[in-house]
């Protein structure tokens, strides 16, 4: 059955559209297999609207003539569409039947609808690429190639994988060039109630620190939770078996709790009637900023271990697919100047989220407005973007990309024309032929030129670690995301444009070579200053 | 009196870090100089800034001394010998309670200016000229000399403006019916609609008293505005407080006695509630290893942002009544010098873009706060040690303005550092402007002859306070600001209340960076001009470049006029154009990268400041981290 066969009514005339910042518009509404299109049949782009069906999180209909009261003008209905990027809009559709048809078509389509490069880091003598997972049998959620200590052979890896939840044995995530220390990540060991051990797993970790006296294990659960995990077959690395590793427990919420936080946060942000006290109390109650706070603190702790203390780190929680990735990628952003460029950041996402097997499909099936019962939804990725935004607030010159890129990613992860965030793992993507049948988002963001709006006008690269402050006073609500459909956003946008104007003026005057900016484009045109200098030399 | 104590430890408030140095106690400052360090940090604390000194119980490393300042600095020293600690402690106790005005720093401070410069400084702000700018006197409003000798109201200025139809007997009669004699006078005139903002204190109405002259006075205000049949009377207090005042023979206007008034309570709490609220706020954000939950709960429980919103709401109500309805408004609270000043000043700022410039903001403070007798001496605890009179009323006003700068990043010529610097000096008693409680008292103290004006000082370094995003065209398109009062727009002002806890601040500043770029743009433009002049001398036509340069000149935000010292950039450009021979030398200097601008505090970010977690010292932290030495966006505070 083709997707288009689910569409009961494809076209409706004289529909009224209401949305933020725009006057109400009358025009035609079309439903296609993947999009909802609205146009008033004039040329201006602002008077048209294209929404991905996949972007629709919830749809609410109210039909005025539902109870059969006769009305001279004929019946009409209103559909409220709530999108995953938090946009809410209303469509008034004349005709009860059309209204219900449109709504049900969208609902059905939404249910029915359901590309990559690999960048290897510099490898030291101590590390090698292992293809042990080339048929995804050792760990279904890992990519086919992973980096492991050179002296550990594939047999040992297989045994270690059996000892780790979901087969996620410890693999290299990041190697710090300054001191050769590494960040590893894995899932929890399956020690269980009777304290099983696995010689190969211990050897694998021993090979990681190789002679250095100590490594840190950052367990993203409280000590109590880690204890309890033993009852269900999980567990933690005990001091006696992993004598050279020191375990530090940091509690992180996960799964449903975080999703509910997001729901509460968006709810409080979209209710304009709150008093200041109620706002603060509800903001606190959502706990979203607490999650941001703990993610950044733990990432800071990891960086402290690697950069200041000069020790390697293993990060894991239970499954190793959410908070583990969150912490390891934030730590890299803080440590590694390369991950602060546009390309580097997208590579980081590719490595640490897409290939590392963050189950995007499950986590981002629904956003906050959906009435569907929560299953596997969890906004881990959105939490990452929020944390990156916090880092940018504190180091506004250190990141090459802008808030707009983060917002774009926040949107794409829930609904996308591209294949990048499809499926839950490389194995699934391979089976579904994602690479062959879809386009890569990252590629389109990067080529041929990165759009100006995704760049930070003030970018000045620094080689050093950027330690963010994690005092609550230093963290803020990400207004650009959570209040993006309010009037507030427009003043900020104008201010941003002003910054761009000043920066461009400076580049034009000072010339590209003096701005330290690798992205200046007009190298061939001389600035007025250089022109004058030329003429003077001739004289 | 000049104590020097060595080997004193300064503890960081939020981490385990400490530095060792020498403590100097001088007649005006307490100075801490860090020893054996390349950066040699110095902390200067003015005695007037110290709110309290506390000696904590003896520890093994010495005797701790905790000093809390009015500018929200909190320092924790550990002094090795108890005797030294006690000496410093008792000297400070004596110093921080001056008994007479003559002991205040302003009377000994000398910025090396001659008498003429000092006088010019005081003449910078001219309130008569300001009323003229508003369009007063006019056919409906006039200057009255009734208070020339401070006979009618001791706390008002000599010159006040009243409706033309209000005769002297009416004024005097009205003043007798108003608390502290503060009768209704004009504070802002909205020329476009001929609507006036007037201020006064509460009427002595009790349960039933009335006063015909006062009723006439309000009638006169109403008649001065032909656009509206009624005037608003805004009582900025909560209704309950106003009711309670009636029992004391005070109260509020009875709508039955006054014709055509619309009476409105707006519910801003009194000075005691505000004092308590700030106290709670500071306790909250001063806690070590504060969790996000405790922070937000603390913020809520302090009620601080709720009070800020109440003031903002009142100002918005005022601005709407005047600009939309074209009605005149009379604002009062109890004595008409706290809440009334907040609401009138903030309301005018919303209505008039001039008050959003550096000079205009000074005028606004001079008018609504200084001249109309906000009791700075009492509220800021300058002299008389009455803790019940102290209250952060003016701080709240500055914060409201800051909240607006956050909502309208292009509307203000100044940045938050301007507001913070004003706050610093309201408490420093270094300049004469804010000393005393009223104009009369200031004249008695001969402040203009014996002290210097803050405004001259601030204007001389105004490039530190510019907002690079300020756009005059924004003021044209938004003459009246209409801020949103959604709860989420009210944010905690970290850079004020945690201004000395630098580990909390952003490590790089957009503001400073953009300012530097802007300055460098101007310098480059200057060089281009100089080279052009030189070329023209050689008879070369530079016309091909012309289409590029002039539009850019226009698009530059205009440089604010500097009244006394002249903007340094301007003079430098002139010099460049004069000295043709120097052009190449100049140009070589321009080659320096854009980041060499001025005096900036350099601060790094490091793991130790942030306390991410419980890394034990058992394995010995090796070498110190590679510290990012990046520009830190704080205009350096002068104590």
Interface residues (C-beta under 8 A of the other chain):
Chain A: X178 X213 X214 X248 X250 X269 X272 X274 X275 X276 X277 X278 X279 X280 X281 X283 X284 X287 X289 X290 X292 X293 X297 X298 X300 X301 X303 X304 X305 X307 X308 X309 X310 X311 X393 X394 X395 X396 X397 X398 X458 X462 X464 X465 X466 X467 X468 X469 X470 X471 X472 X473 X474 X475 X476 X477 X479 X483 X486 X487 X488 X491 X492 X494 X495 X498 X499 X501 X502 X503 X505 X506 X509 X510 X514 X515 X516 X528 X529 X531 X532 X533 X535 X536 X539
Chain B: X14 X285 X290 X291 X292 X293 X294 X295 X296 X297 X299 X300 X303 X305 X306 X308 X309 X407 X408 X409 X410 X468 X469 X471 X474 X484 X486 X487 X488 X489 X490 X491 X492 X494 X498 X501 X503 X504 X505 X506 X507 X508 X509 X510 X513 X514 X517 X518 X520 X521 X524 X525 X527 X528 X531 X532 X534 X535 X538 X540 X542 X545 X548 X549 X552 X555 X593 X594 X605 X606 X607 X609 X610 X612 X613 X614 X615 X619 X621 X622 X624 X625 X626 X627 X628 X630
